[in-house]
Amino acid sequence: MTETRPPLPASLDDVDGWFPKVDQRLFTWFLERQERLGQPGDLVELGSYLGKSAILMGRHLHDGETFTVCDLFDSQAPDASNQAEMDGSYSTLTRAAFEANYHAFHDGLPEIVQAPTSAILDHVRPESCRFVHVDASHLYEHVRGDIQAAHVMLPAEGVVACDDYRSEHTPGVSAAVWEAVAVEGLHAVCVTPQKFYGTWGDVKEVQDELLEWLGDQDDLWHEVQQVAGRRLLRVKGRPAPKAPKKDRVRELKERLARAEDQRSRAQHELDSVRNSVSFRVGRAATALPRAMRRRHPH
Ligand SMILES: C[S@@+](CC[C@H](N)C(=O)[O-])C[C@H]1O[C@@H](n2cnc3c(N)ncnc32)[C@H](O)[C@@H]1O
């Protein structure tokens, strides 16, 4: 039997995963800001799935920098609760599928650590990174370890992004993220509906620059809140603006025309079915008396 492979993705939208547009914009902003400020460093992603966020991160890799992704892919999880997560959400995931997707956008692959994220510090040196994406297990103990590892891998000006910090089904992530803020000196830069962005370095400067940029982005909404006396930016996407009334009328007319076209095609099919049925019934009606006459001649 020949194996059927899914078609290769042509754009990030074609890659399955969990990476909303607002976070794509923010990853790009944080990574480009570091490039602008001349802050080189390696990139790390803990939890890559089919590569949606890794593909974008890989676009910002410069000569001399390393991008390391760490994921279990099709290996066993280190404990039963983690295995239950894997079976529930990522049961069809394979490393080959990640690699094929990544290759569709980049010539080379990142460094791949196919292992529990608890092994990451065996592969990445302390303070060698500029950006770490924490998006692997959602269990408190694991996420806590992943954030601690991010703290080790990042120098002060580095940025950590944590996924699912507020989802109803991931209270362990919330606990680990806010614990790092409350006790481990992590400063919250901003939050989106899905991700938390923080730094162990100077938060004021990065927030000021982010606010300035956000002011010019028509597709992004933001507000500033004070949380426990510290500034926190909330950012989310704005719904796409509605088309002007004239365009809407034209769109409605086109939809109406398409619906009318479908209706008339359906009517045509119905008529031809009716005609063929009545033709057959007619034929049967003439054939039956003849057959009866043949069987019972008077
Ligand atoms: C939410 S997905 C990652 C989504 C991805 N970043 C994206 O943009 O679509 C979580 C990934 O973490 C991996 N994972 C779960 N537990 C892990 C663990 N303990 N160590 C390493 N990877 C793990 C899963 O295999 C899965 O691919």
The ligand as an SDF file (V2000), in Angstrom:
LIG
                    3D

 27 29  0  0  0  0  0  0  0  0999 V2000
    0.8370   22.9210   22.0690 C   0  0  0  0  0  0  0  0  0  0  0  0
    1.9440   21.9340   21.1900 S   0  0  0  0  0  0  0  0  0  0  0  0
    3.0770   23.0630   20.5200 C   0  0  0  0  0  0  0  0  0  0  0  0
    2.4380   23.9760   19.5190 C   0  0  0  0  0  0  0  0  0  0  0  0
    3.3950   24.6940   18.5970 C   0  0  0  0  0  0  0  0  0  0  0  0
    4.3380   25.5370   19.2940 N   0  0  0  0  0  0  0  0  0  0  0  0
    2.6360   25.4850   17.5440 C   0  0  0  0  0  0  0  0  0  0  0  0
    2.9450   26.6330   17.2920 O   0  0  0  0  0  0  0  0  0  0  0  0
    1.6990   24.9450   16.9580 O   0  0  0  0  0  0  0  0  0  0  0  0
    2.8280   21.1430   22.4730 C   0  0  0  0  0  0  0  0  0  0  0  0
    3.9760   20.2570   22.0020 C   0  0  0  0  0  0  0  0  0  0  0  0
    4.7150   19.8970   23.1720 O   0  0  0  0  0  0  0  0  0  0  0  0
    5.1660   18.5690   23.0750 C   0  0  0  0  0  0  0  0  0  0  0  0
    5.3670   18.0740   24.4540 N   0  0  0  0  0  0  0  0  0  0  0  0
    4.4360   17.7900   25.3830 C   0  0  0  0  0  0  0  0  0  0  0  0
    5.0280   17.4150   26.5440 N   0  0  0  0  0  0  0  0  0  0  0  0
    6.3680   17.4860   26.3320 C   0  0  0  0  0  0  0  0  0  0  0  0
    7.5060   17.2400   27.1390 C   0  0  0  0  0  0  0  0  0  0  0  0
    7.4120   16.8490   28.4160 N   0  0  0  0  0  0  0  0  0  0  0  0
    8.7260   17.4160   26.5840 N   0  0  0  0  0  0  0  0  0  0  0  0
    8.8610   17.8030   25.2830 C   0  0  0  0  0  0  0  0  0  0  0  0
    7.8160   18.0640   24.4830 N   0  0  0  0  0  0  0  0  0  0  0  0
    6.5810   17.9020   25.0010 C   0  0  0  0  0  0  0  0  0  0  0  0
    4.0700   17.8570   22.2760 C   0  0  0  0  0  0  0  0  0  0  0  0
    4.6220   16.7660   21.5840 O   0  0  0  0  0  0  0  0  0  0  0  0
    3.5700   18.9560   21.3350 C   0  0  0  0  0  0  0  0  0  0  0  0
    4.1970   18.8630   20.0930 O   0  0  0  0  0  0  0  0  0  0  0  0
  1  2  1  0
  2  3  1  0
  2 10  1  0
  3  4  1  0
  4  5  1  0
  5  6  1  0
  5  7  1  0
  7  8  2  0
  7  9  1  0
 10 11  1  0
 11 12  1  0
 11 26  1  0
 12 13  1  0
 13 14  1  0
 13 24  1  0
 14 15  1  0
 14 23  1  0
 15 16  2  0
 16 17  1  0
 17 18  1  0
 17 23  2  0
 18 19  1  0
 18 20  2  0
 20 21  1  0
 21 22  2  0
 22 23  1  0
 24 25  1  0
 24 26  1  0
 26 27  1  0
M  CHG  2   2   1   9  -1
M  END
$$$$
